[in-house]
Amino acid sequence: MTGTSNSPKSGGSVQSIERMFEVLELITDAGGDVSLVELTGATELPRPTIHRILRTLIKLGYARQLPSRRYALGPRLIRIGAGANRQFGALARPQLEQLVEDLGESVNMAILDVDLIVYVAHVSSQHSMRMFTEVGRRASLHNTGAGKAILAQLPDDTVRSIIGRTGMAALTEHSITDLDDLLAELERIRARGYAIDEQEQEIGVRCYAMAVPNAPTPTAVSVSGPVSRVDGEFGERAVPFLRRATRSIADESGAGAVADSGAGIR
């Protein structure tokens, strides 16, 4: 007995669902809102197909049309995203707990959330004086270790766009407040493979951070503590452990096998 598949794609995939998620990812990559013209230029999908997908997403609450006639992510994605963040944090927790055991300081994991980072996991150290970060808290990219590690994974044009929207508030006298200085710092981070928060978010606190390679959404792990304990010698010891942890998280999440397709709105 013979029959035909409803999808021209191989491997049992459903083309309409693939296309819907492609559109959602393009809107996300554009910073959360995009025009129909921009979407058409960023994909090989026919314009009528994109329009039908957008109408369906709007009807379901996963997209919305702004007064400017641009398309934005919809509110129903918030619950899905929050659940995914919790699961990602739970998946990484064993590696974060091992980092705390190896290094003795508090550890966080954060992901890019539009123009900020959001902390999705935290494990505290056993020291009486220790750093604590609430899961779900959002923070700036330019003055946090995890934020700078994430920015270093992005093209400079994307960094400029983000900073153009957020500005560069100074939380301490050590915060970077000049875009050119930040871009130079990101080049140093790319060269050495990790970021340092030199009391840029809080006086007396230093942080070492490293990006999770090939993460589906830009992600970083950081270890932080008082400058009296987290010094240069600590950093030399911490970097190999951070590298092992971030690679392990990538493998556990499947991110290690994800190749960058290069698709998106530039």
Accessible surface in RSA format (square Angstrom, percent):
REM  Atomic radii and reference values for relative SASA: ProtOr
REM  Chains: A
REM  Algorithm: Lee & Richards
REM  Probe-radius: 1.40
REM  Slices: 20
REM RES _ NUM      All-atoms   Total-Side   Main-Chain    Non-polar    All polar
REM                ABS   REL    ABS   REL    ABS   REL    ABS   REL    ABS   REL
RES MET A   1   244.40 126.6 155.44 102.9  88.96 211.8 131.06 111.4 113.34 150.2
RES THR A   2   136.64  97.2 108.64 110.1  27.99  66.7  82.54 110.9  54.09  81.8
RES GLY A   3    72.95  90.0   0.00   N/A  72.95  90.0  36.84 101.1  36.10  80.9
RES THR A   4   139.14  99.0 104.55 106.0  34.59  82.4  80.20 107.7  58.94  89.1
RES SER A   5    91.34  77.2  53.91  71.9  37.44  86.2  47.58 101.3  43.76  61.3
RES ASN A   6   163.51 112.8 124.58 120.4  38.93  93.7  38.42  92.5 125.09 120.9
RES SER A   7    14.69  12.4   8.53  11.4   6.16  14.2   9.56  20.4   5.12   7.2
RES PRO A   8   106.22  77.4  63.88  58.2  42.34 153.9  77.21  63.8  29.01 180.3
RES LYS A   9    98.43  48.0  86.40  53.0  12.03  28.6  33.00  29.7  65.43  69.7
RES SER A  10   104.63  88.4  81.29 108.5  23.34  53.8  53.49 113.9  51.15  71.7
RES GLY A  11    85.40 105.3   0.00   N/A  85.40 105.3  44.87 123.1  40.53  90.8
RES GLY A  12    75.42  93.0   0.00   N/A  75.42  93.0  42.18 115.7  33.24  74.5
RES SER A  13    32.53  27.5  21.37  28.5  11.16  25.7  28.99  61.7   3.54   5.0
RES VAL A  14    74.59  49.1  70.62  63.9   3.97   9.6  70.62  61.4   3.97  10.8
RES GLN A  15    38.71  21.6  37.97  27.7   0.74   1.8   4.95  10.5  33.76  25.6
RES SER A  16    70.14  59.3  63.25  84.4   6.89  15.9  50.17 106.8  19.97  28.0
RES ILE A  17    93.35  53.1  92.85  69.2   0.50   1.2  93.35  67.2   0.00   0.0
RES GLU A  18    71.32  40.9  60.87  46.1  10.45  24.9  41.26  79.8  30.07  24.5
RES ARG A  19    68.63  28.8  68.38  34.9   0.25   0.6   8.33  11.4  60.30  36.5
RES MET A  20    45.95  23.8  45.95  30.4   0.00   0.0  24.96  21.2  20.99  27.8
RES PHE A  21   116.75  58.4 116.75  72.3   0.00   0.0 116.75  70.8   0.00   0.0
RES GLU A  22    64.77  37.2  61.16  46.3   3.61   8.6  27.51  53.2  37.26  30.4
RES VAL A  23     0.29   0.2   0.29   0.3   0.00   0.0   0.29   0.3   0.00   0.0
RES LEU A  24    19.65  10.9  19.58  14.0   0.07   0.2  19.65  13.8   0.00   0.0
RES GLU A  25   108.80  62.5 107.57  81.4   1.24   2.9  34.87  67.5  73.93  60.4
RES LEU A  26     6.19   3.4   6.19   4.4   0.00   0.0   6.19   4.3   0.00   0.0
RES ILE A  27     0.00   0.0   0.00   0.0   0.00   0.0   0.00   0.0   0.00   0.0
RES THR A  28    76.97  54.7  66.76  67.7  10.22  24.3  56.23  75.5  20.74  31.4
RES ASP A  29    84.86  59.4  54.37  54.1  30.49  72.1  17.17  40.4  67.69  67.5
RES ALA A  30    31.89  29.3   4.17   6.4  27.72  63.0  10.31  14.5  21.58  57.2
RES GLY A  31    25.06  30.9   0.00   N/A  25.06  30.9  13.49  37.0  11.58  25.9
RES GLY A  32    14.95  18.4   0.00   N/A  14.95  18.4  11.68  32.0   3.27   7.3
RES ASP A  33    48.68  34.1  46.80  46.6   1.88   4.4   1.85   4.4  46.83  46.7
RES VAL A  34     0.02   0.0   0.02   0.0   0.00   0.0   0.02   0.0   0.00   0.0
RES SER A  35    25.29  21.4  25.29  33.8   0.00   0.0  21.42  45.6   3.87   5.4
RES LEU A  36    27.14  15.1  24.86  17.8   2.28   5.7  24.86  17.5   2.28   6.1
RES VAL A  37   101.66  66.9  98.07  88.8   3.59   8.6  99.02  86.0   2.64   7.2
RES GLU A  38    68.87  39.5  59.78  45.2   9.09  21.6  28.56  55.2  40.31  32.9
RES LEU A  39     0.38   0.2   0.38   0.3   0.00   0.0   0.38   0.3   0.00   0.0
RES THR A  40    43.94  31.3  37.55  38.1   6.39  15.2  37.55  50.4   6.39   9.7
RES GLY A  41    72.14  89.0   0.00   N/A  72.14  89.0  37.55 103.0  34.58  77.5
RES ALA A  42    25.61  23.5   2.74   4.2  22.87  52.0  11.96  16.8  13.65  36.2
RES THR A  43    20.14  14.3   1.04   1.1  19.10  45.5   8.27  11.1  11.87  17.9
RES GLU A  44   179.23 102.9 145.88 110.4  33.36  79.4  67.99 131.5 111.25  90.8
RES LEU A  45    20.03  11.2  15.47  11.1   4.55  11.4  15.99  11.2   4.03  10.8
RES PRO A  46    71.15  51.9  60.07  54.8  11.09  40.3  71.15  58.7   0.00   0.0
RES ARG A  47   117.20  49.2 112.94  57.6   4.26  10.1  38.32  52.4  78.87  47.8
RES PRO A  48    84.22  61.4  77.42  70.6   6.80  24.7  83.60  69.0   0.63   3.9
RES THR A  49    13.17   9.4  13.17  13.4   0.00   0.0   5.67   7.6   7.50  11.3
RES ILE A  50     0.26   0.1   0.26   0.2   0.00   0.0   0.26   0.2   0.00   0.0
RES HIS A  51    67.49  36.9  67.49  46.9   0.00   0.0  39.62  40.8  27.87  32.4
RES ARG A  52   125.30  52.6 123.53  63.0   1.76   4.2  51.37  70.2  73.92  44.8
RES ILE A  53    15.71   8.9  13.99  10.4   1.72   4.1  15.70  11.3   0.01   0.0
RES LEU A  54     0.83   0.5   0.83   0.6   0.00   0.0   0.83   0.6   0.00   0.0
RES ARG A  55   131.16  55.1 123.97  63.2   7.19  17.1  58.71  80.2  72.45  43.9
RES THR A  56    56.22  40.0  52.78  53.5   3.45   8.2  29.31  39.4  26.91  40.7
RES LEU A  57     0.79   0.4   0.79   0.6   0.00   0.0   0.79   0.6   0.00   0.0
RES ILE A  58    62.89  35.8  52.28  38.9  10.61  25.6  52.28  37.6  10.61  28.8
RES LYS A  59   180.46  88.0 144.62  88.7  35.85  85.3  97.12  87.4  83.34  88.8
RES LEU A  60    75.33  42.0  70.93  50.7   4.39  11.0  74.26  52.2   1.07   2.9
RES GLY A  61    17.24  21.3   0.00   N/A  17.24  21.3  17.20  47.2   0.04   0.1
RES TYR A  62    43.82  20.5  43.82  24.9   0.00   0.0  23.11  17.4  20.71  25.5
RES ALA A  63     2.51   2.3   0.00   0.0   2.51   5.7   0.00   0.0   2.51   6.7
RES ARG A  64   117.05  49.1 116.79  59.5   0.27   0.6  35.14  48.0  81.92  49.6
RES GLN A  65    74.26  41.5  46.54  34.0  27.72  66.0  13.96  29.7  60.30  45.7
RES LEU A  66    41.06  22.9  36.50  26.1   4.55  11.4  37.14  26.1   3.92  10.5
RES PRO A  67   140.57 102.4 103.32  94.2  37.25 135.4 117.30  96.8  23.26 144.6
RES SER A  68    75.43  63.7  41.43  55.3  34.00  78.3  51.60 109.9  23.83  33.4
RES ARG A  69   173.46  72.8 166.20  84.7   7.26  17.3  61.57  84.2 111.88  67.8
RES ARG A  70    75.50  31.7  75.50  38.5   0.00   0.0  31.26  42.7  44.24  26.8
RES TYR A  71    12.79   6.0  12.79   7.3   0.00   0.0   3.08   2.3   9.71  12.0
RES ALA A  72     4.64   4.3   4.64   7.2   0.00   0.0   4.64   6.5   0.00   0.0
RES LEU A  73    47.27  26.3  39.00  27.9   8.28  20.8  39.00  27.4   8.28  22.3
RES GLY A  74     4.14   5.1   0.00   N/A   4.14   5.1   0.76   2.1   3.39   7.6
RES PRO A  75    84.68  61.7  72.96  66.5  11.72  42.6  76.63  63.3   8.04  50.0
RES ARG A  76   115.87  48.6 107.43  54.8   8.44  20.1  40.36  55.2  75.51  45.8
RES LEU A  77    41.62  23.2  38.31  27.4   3.31   8.3  38.36  26.9   3.25   8.8
RES ILE A  78   127.27  72.4 118.87  88.6   8.40  20.3 125.98  90.7   1.29   3.5
RES ARG A  79   172.14  72.3 164.42  83.8   7.72  18.4  75.61 103.3  96.54  58.5
RES ILE A  80    87.84  50.0  79.35  59.1   8.49  20.5  85.82  61.8   2.02   5.5
RES GLY A  81    28.78  35.5   0.00   N/A  28.78  35.5  28.78  79.0   0.00   0.0
RES ALA A  82    40.41  37.2  33.77  52.1   6.64  15.1  37.93  53.4   2.48   6.6
RES GLY A  83    19.20  23.7   0.00   N/A  19.20  23.7  18.68  51.3   0.52   1.2
RES ALA A  84    57.50  52.9  45.83  70.7  11.67  26.5  52.86  74.4   4.64  12.3
RES ASN A  85    37.43  25.8  37.21  36.0   0.22   0.5   7.11  17.1  30.33  29.3
RES ARG A  86   155.25  65.2 145.52  74.2   9.74  23.2  68.25  93.3  87.01  52.7
RES GLN A  87   128.75  72.0 125.45  91.7   3.29   7.8  44.18  94.0  84.57  64.1
RES PHE A  88    32.82  16.4  28.30  17.5   4.52  11.8  32.11  19.5   0.71   2.0
RES GLY A  89     3.97   4.9   0.00   N/A   3.97   4.9   2.79   7.7   1.18   2.6
RES ALA A  90    61.11  56.2  43.51  67.1  17.60  40.0  49.26  69.4  11.85  31.4
RES LEU A  91    68.22  38.0  50.30  36.0  17.92  45.1  62.00  43.5   6.22  16.7
RES ALA A  92     0.00   0.0   0.00   0.0   0.00   0.0   0.00   0.0   0.00   0.0
RES ARG A  93   101.90  42.8 101.90  51.9   0.00   0.0  35.46  48.5  66.44  40.3
RES PRO A  94    80.72  58.8  72.30  65.9   8.42  30.6  74.44  61.5   6.27  39.0
RES GLN A  95    28.90  16.2  24.70  18.1   4.19  10.0  11.30  24.1  17.59  13.3
RES LEU A  96     0.00   0.0   0.00   0.0   0.00   0.0   0.00   0.0   0.00   0.0
RES GLU A  97    77.97  44.8  73.00  55.2   4.97  11.8  22.32  43.2  55.65  45.4
RES GLN A  98    76.79  42.9  74.34  54.3   2.45   5.8  28.20  60.0  48.60  36.9
RES LEU A  99     2.49   1.4   2.25   1.6   0.24   0.6   2.29   1.6   0.20   0.5
RES VAL A 100    15.58  10.3  13.59  12.3   1.99   4.8  13.59  11.8   1.99   5.4
RES GLU A 101   137.83  79.1 106.21  80.4  31.62  75.3  42.68  82.5  95.16  77.7
RES ASP A 102    38.58  27.0  16.82  16.7  21.76  51.5   5.74  13.5  32.84  32.8
RES LEU A 103     9.75   5.4   0.00   0.0   9.75  24.5   1.87   1.3   7.89  21.2
RES GLY A 104    26.53  32.7   0.00   N/A  26.53  32.7  25.47  69.9   1.06   2.4
RES GLU A 105     4.72   2.7   4.72   3.6   0.00   0.0   0.06   0.1   4.66   3.8
RES SER A 106     0.43   0.4   0.13   0.2   0.30   0.7   0.11   0.2   0.32   0.4
RES VAL A 107     0.00   0.0   0.00   0.0   0.00   0.0   0.00   0.0   0.00   0.0
RES ASN A 108     8.08   5.6   7.93   7.7   0.15   0.4   0.77   1.9   7.31   7.1
RES MET A 109     0.32   0.2   0.00   0.0   0.32   0.8   0.32   0.3   0.00   0.0
RES ALA A 110     0.13   0.1   0.04   0.1   0.09   0.2   0.04   0.1   0.09   0.2
RES ILE A 111    11.93   6.8  11.93   8.9   0.00   0.0  11.93   8.6   0.00   0.0
RES LEU A 112    32.02  17.8  23.18  16.6   8.84  22.2  23.18  16.3   8.84  23.8
RES ASP A 113    40.88  28.6  35.07  34.9   5.81  13.7   5.95  14.0  34.93  34.8
RES VAL A 114    87.83  57.8  65.89  59.7  21.93  52.9  75.41  65.5  12.42  33.7
RES ASP A 115    20.52  14.4  18.29  18.2   2.23   5.3   7.67  18.0  12.85  12.8
RES LEU A 116    64.35  35.8  64.35  46.0   0.00   0.0  64.35  45.2   0.00   0.0
RES ILE A 117     0.00   0.0   0.00   0.0   0.00   0.0   0.00   0.0   0.00   0.0
RES VAL A 118     5.65   3.7   5.65   5.1   0.00   0.0   5.65   4.9   0.00   0.0
RES TYR A 119    10.56   4.9  10.02   5.7   0.53   1.4   0.65   0.5   9.91  12.2
RES VAL A 120     8.99   5.9   1.47   1.3   7.52  18.1   3.36   2.9   5.63  15.3
RES ALA A 121     5.77   5.3   2.86   4.4   2.91   6.6   5.77   8.1   0.00   0.0
RES HIS A 122    16.86   9.2   8.35   5.8   8.52  21.8   8.35   8.6   8.52   9.9
RES VAL A 123    15.73  10.4  14.39  13.0   1.34   3.2  15.73  13.7   0.00   0.0
RES SER A 124    31.82  26.9  23.14  30.9   8.67  20.0  17.45  37.2  14.37  20.1
RES SER A 125     2.09   1.8   0.00   0.0   2.09   4.8   0.04   0.1   2.05   2.9
RES GLN A 126   166.67  93.2 139.57 102.0  27.10  64.5  63.52 135.2 103.15  78.2
RES HIS A 127    70.07  38.3  64.58  44.9   5.50  14.1  42.17  43.5  27.91  32.5
RES SER A 128   119.50 101.0  81.09 108.2  38.40  88.5  55.42 118.0  64.08  89.8
RES MET A 129   121.55  62.9 115.21  76.2   6.34  15.1 103.74  88.2  17.81  23.6
RES ARG A 130   112.02  47.0  90.27  46.0  21.75  51.8   8.60  11.8 103.42  62.7
RES MET A 131    30.34  15.7  27.76  18.4   2.58   6.1  22.86  19.4   7.49   9.9
RES PHE A 132   147.32  73.7 115.95  71.8  31.36  81.6 115.95  70.3  31.36  89.8
RES THR A 133    13.74   9.8  11.82  12.0   1.93   4.6   1.51   2.0  12.23  18.5
RES GLU A 134   113.24  65.0 110.71  83.8   2.53   6.0  28.30  54.7  84.94  69.3
RES VAL A 135    78.89  51.9  60.48  54.8  18.41  44.4  60.48  52.5  18.41  49.9
RES GLY A 136    37.33  46.0   0.00   N/A  37.33  46.0  27.01  74.1  10.32  23.1
RES ARG A 137    95.91  40.3  86.42  44.1   9.49  22.6  53.35  72.9  42.56  25.8
RES ARG A 138   123.12  51.7 103.09  52.6  20.03  47.7  34.71  47.4  88.41  53.6
RES ALA A 139     9.80   9.0   1.38   2.1   8.41  19.1   9.80  13.8   0.00   0.0
RES SER A 140    34.69  29.3  30.78  41.1   3.91   9.0   4.22   9.0  30.47  42.7
RES LEU A 141     4.07   2.3   1.80   1.3   2.26   5.7   1.80   1.3   2.26   6.1
RES HIS A 142     4.58   2.5   4.47   3.1   0.12   0.3   2.45   2.5   2.13   2.5
RES ASN A 143     0.57   0.4   0.57   0.5   0.00   0.0   0.00   0.0   0.57   0.5
RES THR A 144     2.24   1.6   2.19   2.2   0.05   0.1   2.24   3.0   0.00   0.0
RES GLY A 145     1.91   2.4   0.00   N/A   1.91   2.4   0.00   0.0   1.91   4.3
RES ALA A 146     3.00   2.8   1.72   2.7   1.28   2.9   1.72   2.4   1.28   3.4
RES GLY A 147     0.00   0.0   0.00   N/A   0.00   0.0   0.00   0.0   0.00   0.0
RES LYS A 148     0.87   0.4   0.87   0.5   0.00   0.0   0.00   0.0   0.87   0.9
RES ALA A 149     1.85   1.7   1.30   2.0   0.55   1.2   1.72   2.4   0.13   0.3
RES ILE A 150     0.12   0.1   0.12   0.1   0.00   0.0   0.12   0.1   0.00   0.0
RES LEU A 151     0.00   0.0   0.00   0.0   0.00   0.0   0.00   0.0   0.00   0.0
RES ALA A 152     5.11   4.7   0.15   0.2   4.96  11.3   0.15   0.2   4.96  13.1
RES GLN A 153   106.60  59.6  73.95  54.0  32.66  77.8  20.18  42.9  86.43  65.5
RES LEU A 154    24.16  13.5  21.09  15.1   3.08   7.7  22.08  15.5   2.08   5.6
RES PRO A 155    73.32  53.4  60.90  55.5  12.42  45.1  72.48  59.8   0.83   5.2
RES ASP A 156    44.96  31.5  38.88  38.7   6.08  14.4  12.28  28.9  32.69  32.6
RES ASP A 157   102.39  71.7  97.54  97.1   4.85  11.5  33.52  78.9  68.87  68.7
RES THR A 158    50.99  36.3  46.82  47.5   4.17   9.9  31.80  42.7  19.19  29.0
RES VAL A 159     0.00   0.0   0.00   0.0   0.00   0.0   0.00   0.0   0.00   0.0
RES ARG A 160   106.34  44.6  99.72  50.8   6.62  15.8  40.50  55.3  65.85  39.9
RES SER A 161    56.55  47.8  44.44  59.3  12.11  27.9  23.42  49.9  33.13  46.4
RES ILE A 162     5.12   2.9   5.12   3.8   0.00   0.0   5.12   3.7   0.00   0.0
RES ILE A 163    13.63   7.8  11.32   8.4   2.31   5.6  11.32   8.2   2.31   6.3
RES GLY A 164    68.03  83.9   0.00   N/A  68.03  83.9  35.26  96.8  32.77  73.4
RES ARG A 165   133.23  55.9  94.13  48.0  39.10  93.1  67.70  92.5  65.52  39.7
RES THR A 166    62.02  44.1  24.76  25.1  37.26  88.8  29.19  39.2  32.82  49.6
RES GLY A 167    34.45  42.5   0.00   N/A  34.45  42.5  31.74  87.1   2.71   6.1
RES MET A 168    28.44  14.7   9.15   6.1  19.29  45.9   6.68   5.7  21.76  28.8
RES ALA A 169    65.80  60.5  51.93  80.1  13.87  31.5  63.38  89.3   2.42   6.4
RES ALA A 170    64.12  59.0  32.03  49.4  32.09  73.0  32.03  45.1  32.09  85.0
RES LEU A 171   102.11  56.9  70.71  50.6  31.40  78.9  73.23  51.4  28.87  77.7
RES THR A 172    18.41  13.1   4.49   4.6  13.91  33.2  17.09  23.0   1.32   2.0
RES GLU A 173   156.80  90.0 109.94  83.2  46.86 111.6  46.08  89.1 110.72  90.4
RES HIS A 174    80.67  44.1  62.92  43.7  17.76  45.4  40.60  41.8  40.07  46.6
RES SER A 175    12.34  10.4   0.00   0.0  12.34  28.4   0.00   0.0  12.34  17.3
RES ILE A 176    29.90  17.0  24.81  18.5   5.09  12.3  29.90  21.5   0.00   0.0
RES THR A 177    79.88  56.8  55.29  56.1  24.59  58.6  23.85  32.0  56.03  84.7
RES ASP A 178    66.35  46.5  63.00  62.7   3.35   7.9  21.30  50.1  45.05  44.9
RES LEU A 179    52.98  29.5  48.66  34.8   4.32  10.9  48.66  34.2   4.32  11.6
RES ASP A 180   103.80  72.7  96.75  96.3   7.06  16.7  27.82  65.5  75.98  75.8
RES ASP A 181    81.58  57.1  78.45  78.1   3.13   7.4  15.70  37.0  65.88  65.7
RES LEU A 182     0.00   0.0   0.00   0.0   0.00   0.0   0.00   0.0   0.00   0.0
RES LEU A 183    18.36  10.2  17.77  12.7   0.59   1.5  18.18  12.8   0.18   0.5
RES ALA A 184    44.85  41.2  36.82  56.8   8.03  18.3  42.85  60.3   2.00   5.3
RES GLU A 185    18.95  10.9  18.95  14.3   0.00   0.0   1.67   3.2  17.28  14.1
RES LEU A 186     0.00   0.0   0.00   0.0   0.00   0.0   0.00   0.0   0.00   0.0
RES GLU A 187    95.21  54.7  92.05  69.6   3.16   7.5  42.74  82.7  52.47  42.8
RES ARG A 188   123.78  52.0 119.02  60.7   4.76  11.3  59.35  81.1  64.43  39.0
RES ILE A 189     5.01   2.8   4.64   3.5   0.37   0.9   4.64   3.3   0.37   1.0
RES ARG A 190    81.63  34.3  51.75  26.4  29.89  71.2  50.72  69.3  30.92  18.7
RES ALA A 191    92.61  85.2  49.16  75.9  43.45  98.8  60.43  85.1  32.18  85.3
RES ARG A 192    80.81  33.9  59.43  30.3  21.38  50.9  40.43  55.3  40.37  24.5
RES GLY A 193    38.08  47.0   0.00   N/A  38.08  47.0  29.07  79.8   9.01  20.2
RES TYR A 194    46.99  21.9  46.06  26.2   0.94   2.4   9.84   7.4  37.16  45.8
RES ALA A 195     0.00   0.0   0.00   0.0   0.00   0.0   0.00   0.0   0.00   0.0
RES ILE A 196    26.22  14.9  25.45  19.0   0.77   1.8  25.45  18.3   0.77   2.1
RES ASP A 197     6.47   4.5   6.47   6.4   0.00   0.0   0.00   0.0   6.47   6.5
RES GLU A 198    72.43  41.6  71.72  54.3   0.71   1.7  41.30  79.9  31.13  25.4
RES GLN A 199    35.68  20.0  35.68  26.1   0.00   0.0   0.00   0.0  35.68  27.1
RES GLU A 200     7.40   4.2   7.40   5.6   0.00   0.0   1.38   2.7   6.02   4.9
RES GLN A 201    47.73  26.7  36.21  26.5  11.51  27.4  11.56  24.6  36.16  27.4
RES GLU A 202   101.05  58.0  97.56  73.8   3.49   8.3  30.11  58.2  70.94  57.9
RES ILE A 203    99.16  56.4  81.06  60.4  18.10  43.6  81.06  58.4  18.10  49.1
RES GLY A 204    24.75  30.5   0.00   N/A  24.75  30.5  20.55  56.4   4.20   9.4
RES VAL A 205    17.63  11.6  17.32  15.7   0.31   0.8  17.32  15.0   0.31   0.8
RES ARG A 206    40.05  16.8  40.05  20.4   0.00   0.0   3.04   4.2  37.01  22.4
RES CYS A 207     9.30   7.0   9.30  10.4   0.00   0.0   3.36   8.5   5.94   6.4
RES TYR A 208    10.86   5.1  10.86   6.2   0.00   0.0   2.86   2.2   8.00   9.9
RES ALA A 209     0.00   0.0   0.00   0.0   0.00   0.0   0.00   0.0   0.00   0.0
RES MET A 210    11.97   6.2  11.79   7.8   0.18   0.4   6.51   5.5   5.46   7.2
RES ALA A 211    14.09  13.0   6.44   9.9   7.65  17.4   6.44   9.1   7.65  20.3
RES VAL A 212     5.12   3.4   0.09   0.1   5.04  12.1   0.09   0.1   5.04  13.7
RES PRO A 213    50.75  37.0  43.99  40.1   6.76  24.6  50.75  41.9   0.00   0.0
RES ASN A 214    82.61  57.0  59.55  57.5  23.06  55.5  13.50  32.5  69.11  66.8
RES ALA A 215    19.90  18.3   0.82   1.3  19.08  43.4   0.82   1.2  19.08  50.5
RES PRO A 216   102.12  74.4  63.62  58.0  38.50 139.9  69.87  57.7  32.25 200.4
RES THR A 217    47.04  33.5  46.13  46.8   0.90   2.2  33.08  44.4  13.95  21.1
RES PRO A 218    35.62  26.0  29.10  26.5   6.53  23.7  35.62  29.4   0.00   0.0
RES THR A 219     1.14   0.8   0.00   0.0   1.14   2.7   0.00   0.0   1.14   1.7
RES ALA A 220     0.00   0.0   0.00   0.0   0.00   0.0   0.00   0.0   0.00   0.0
RES VAL A 221     0.00   0.0   0.00   0.0   0.00   0.0   0.00   0.0   0.00   0.0
RES SER A 222     3.59   3.0   3.49   4.7   0.10   0.2   0.24   0.5   3.35   4.7
RES VAL A 223     0.05   0.0   0.00   0.0   0.05   0.1   0.05   0.0   0.00   0.0
RES SER A 224     9.21   7.8   8.97  12.0   0.24   0.5   5.44  11.6   3.77   5.3
RES GLY A 225     0.07   0.1   0.00   N/A   0.07   0.1   0.07   0.2   0.00   0.0
RES PRO A 226     9.38   6.8   9.38   8.5   0.00   0.0   9.38   7.7   0.00   0.0
RES VAL A 227    47.28  31.1  40.45  36.6   6.83  16.5  40.45  35.1   6.83  18.5
RES SER A 228    95.82  81.0  58.82  78.5  37.00  85.2  57.74 122.9  38.08  53.3
RES ARG A 229    71.70  30.1  57.62  29.4  14.09  33.5  47.77  65.3  23.94  14.5
RES VAL A 230     0.00   0.0   0.00   0.0   0.00   0.0   0.00   0.0   0.00   0.0
RES ASP A 231    57.98  40.6  57.84  57.6   0.14   0.3  21.76  51.2  36.22  36.1
RES GLY A 232    47.58  58.7   0.00   N/A  47.58  58.7  34.42  94.5  13.16  29.5
RES GLU A 233   139.29  80.0 129.49  98.0   9.80  23.3  47.08  91.1  92.21  75.3
RES PHE A 234     6.86   3.4   4.61   2.9   2.25   5.9   6.18   3.7   0.68   1.9
RES GLY A 235     2.36   2.9   0.00   N/A   2.36   2.9   2.36   6.5   0.00   0.0
RES GLU A 236   141.84  81.4 122.49  92.7  19.35  46.1  48.71  94.2  93.13  76.0
RES ARG A 237   116.28  48.8 106.17  54.1  10.11  24.1  62.81  85.8  53.48  32.4
RES ALA A 238     0.00   0.0   0.00   0.0   0.00   0.0   0.00   0.0   0.00   0.0
RES VAL A 239    15.48  10.2  15.48  14.0   0.00   0.0  15.48  13.5   0.00   0.0
RES PRO A 240    73.45  53.5  66.25  60.4   7.20  26.2  67.66  55.9   5.79  36.0
RES PHE A 241    56.57  28.3  55.22  34.2   1.34   3.5  55.95  33.9   0.62   1.8
RES LEU A 242     0.00   0.0   0.00   0.0   0.00   0.0   0.00   0.0   0.00   0.0
RES ARG A 243    79.98  33.6  79.98  40.8   0.00   0.0  20.84  28.5  59.14  35.8
RES ARG A 244   131.09  55.0 124.08  63.2   7.01  16.7  70.29  96.1  60.80  36.9
RES ALA A 245     7.38   6.8   4.01   6.2   3.37   7.7   7.38  10.4   0.00   0.0
RES THR A 246     1.53   1.1   1.53   1.6   0.00   0.0   0.00   0.0   1.53   2.3
RES ARG A 247   139.80  58.7 139.06  70.9   0.74   1.8  40.45  55.3  99.35  60.2
RES SER A 248    34.82  29.4  30.03  40.1   4.79  11.0  18.81  40.0  16.01  22.4
RES ILE A 249     0.00   0.0   0.00   0.0   0.00   0.0   0.00   0.0   0.00   0.0
RES ALA A 250     1.55   1.4   1.55   2.4   0.00   0.0   1.55   2.2   0.00   0.0
RES ASP A 251   105.93  74.2  82.72  82.3  23.21  54.9  29.75  70.0  76.19  76.0
RES GLU A 252   108.00  62.0  82.29  62.3  25.71  61.2   9.33  18.0  98.67  80.6
RES SER A 253    38.72  32.7   7.87  10.5  30.85  71.1  11.73  25.0  27.00  37.8
RES GLY A 254    35.96  44.4   0.00   N/A  35.96  44.4  31.83  87.4   4.13   9.3
RES ALA A 255     0.45   0.4   0.25   0.4   0.20   0.5   0.35   0.5   0.11   0.3
RES GLY A 256    38.30  47.2   0.00   N/A  38.30  47.2  13.18  36.2  25.12  56.3
RES ALA A 257    97.72  89.8  59.26  91.4  38.46  87.5  70.63  99.5  27.08  71.7
RES VAL A 258    70.05  46.1  63.20  57.2   6.85  16.5  67.85  58.9   2.21   6.0
RES ALA A 259    87.09  80.1  64.12  98.9  22.98  52.3  70.51  99.3  16.58  43.9
RES ASP A 260   128.71  90.2  93.37  92.9  35.34  83.6  40.93  96.3  87.78  87.5
RES SER A 261   100.95  85.3  57.92  77.3  43.03  99.1  52.50 111.8  48.45  67.9
RES GLY A 262    43.16  53.2   0.00   N/A  43.16  53.2  24.31  66.7  18.86  42.2
RES ALA A 263    66.97  61.6  44.38  68.5  22.59  51.4  53.57  75.4  13.40  35.5
RES GLY A 264    13.67  16.9   0.00   N/A  13.67  16.9   0.08   0.2  13.58  30.4
RES ILE A 265    38.61  22.0  23.04  17.2  15.57  37.5  25.60  18.4  13.01  35.3
RES ARG A 266   199.92  83.9 130.01  66.3  69.91 166.5 103.66 141.7  96.26  58.3
END  Absolute sums over single chains surface
CHAIN  1 A    14175.8      11018.8       3157.0       7708.8       6467.1
END  Absolute sums over all chains
TOTAL         14175.8      11018.8       3157.0       7708.8       6467.1
